Amino acid sequence: MKSKLINFIRWPAFVSLVLLVSLLIINQILSPGYLNKAYITNFLGSNGPLIMSSIGLSIVLISGGMDISVDGIMSLINVVYITLSESGMQTILILVICILVGLFCGIINGLFVGYLRITPILTTFATSSLFSGIALWIMPSPRGSVPKGLLNWYYSWLGGFGAPILFLLIIVIGWFIIRKSKLGIMLYAVGANKENSYLSGINVYRVQFISYVLAALFYTISAISMTTYFSGGDATVASALTMKAITACVIGGVLLSGGVGDGIGAAFGATSLGLAITTVLAIVKNAFFQDFASGVLMLIAVIGCTLLNRYIANKFSKKGVVINAEKD
């Protein structure tokens, strides 16, 4: 029993889970009964893309990479989705094309980082500009709407409560499948030590390549959900998402150096971030002060969670407890 408790506490996502529960309690004290169906539906609709993209980004970070093209890929999917919808194409075909476009973006990132060994942050910075530029070229100004049938389903399925959860559930199941597979083990191994992984027979370059492709698939599903929720096309719709996703991953215990973390922790971090920012926006009425307050809050959350995770690791380390990269 004690060993299970220790394993739970040293789970990289533990601190972000505590933060999430604390924020839920604080919001309940400030606004009793706020956690109703309408709030949950709106929260998942507006913050679901951040939660889903953070889980996707965690795959790349765990493997030792970095991806700052999240917003570029999601913006491109958004405008492709709306443009195809305006042409009268069938919804199923639109979704298939969006997924293929997203995978193509992931393949580009994976080829340059995985096989050509170009620095991840430089590669994804360049591809982010490329994808965003293509999105702006396709759609210079916001316009359009999603297919009426899909929109009706999104807002009516289980009374509008089910669709956002369904998209999130697809991502979470996808993460668990990856996490429990041989690929998941290799992602952690490569992120922890590329040289040792290579010597042990792991194809490091292929693993890195796959991590970017899978992450792009997750971003694509997130972008489809986001586009359906907002029901419109805008080439700048995801412009601030990359930094928030990275912040969410750090809050969730995912190390930027690789090898440590959990997609569920990233989801906890993104949810906590969404709750905190929503609270700030509700309390701070001055629009010019909101960005400052949100930035300070994110900084405090990142520093606090990082220091707490470090303290937990050091505490168990001094007691002779072996710290693994993954939760047992």
Secondary structure, DSSP 8 states (H G I E B T S, - for coil): -HHHHHHHHTSTTHHHHHHHHHHHHHHHHHSTT--SHHHHHHHHHHHHHHHHHHHHHHHHHHTT-----HHHHHHHHHHHHHHHHHTT--HHHHHHHHHHHHHHHHHHHHIIIIIS---HHHHHHHHHHHHHHHHHHH-SS-B----HHHHHHHHHGGGGTHHHHHHHHHHHHHHHHHHHSHHHHHHHHHHH-HHHHHHTT--HHHHHHHHHHHHHHHHHHHHHHHHHHHTSB-TTTTTTHHHHHHHHHHHTT--TTSS---HHHHHHHHHHHHHHHHHHHHH---HHHHHHHHHHHHHHHHHHHHHHHHHHHHHHHHTT----SS--
